[in-house]
């Protein structure tokens, strides 16, 4: 079955540091890949997505590239801010598998990011 | 603006009681999902629905049920609450045309 593995957390950084959160996946077919972010006390929000190999998703300074050869979708940001402190989830959807699926998501366990001034 | 709401936001109940968590979306989405969030497990799928009168079990469905009588609502029922069901519950919806899901704010349930 499908699975997503995220790097162990929590991650603690100083403001303006470079961020990488690793994500690898196992899936049949050709999944879409997502990063969701959860701010304290809130639900999940879509941060970025990529639907096919070599696509790059980007939003709010965050980027991730769909790497089919390494089955990875690592999240990066060049300069983090205190306001980026949140829990980040990598996820995949098998929507594209033969066009017959409807987008169930499989999530990684989440990575807690804390950014200090 | 379209949105997805959950109620109550916080609930404390006792073991053995029946509990229903509400989820309402105004996106007019066909697909709706219920997840639970537990530390170290990320989000796990409980039940999902692809349309009115359609319901399906997810990976952690034991002890939970759902019904879909209209497009907007997918209530989640815990038939006989157990302490292992203490968790944060999230409802989500998607159009089905794309696979992006939109999440509600969550319900924190405590079973004593």
Interface residues (C-beta under 8 A of the other chain):
Chain A: X4 X32 X34 X36 X42 X43 X44 X45 X46 X49 X89 X93 X95 X96 X102 X103 X104 X105 X107 X108 X109 X110
Chain B: X31 X33 X35 X40 X41 X42 X43 X44 X45 X48 X50 X58 X90 X92 X94 X96 X98 X99 X100 X101 X102 X103 X104 X105 X106
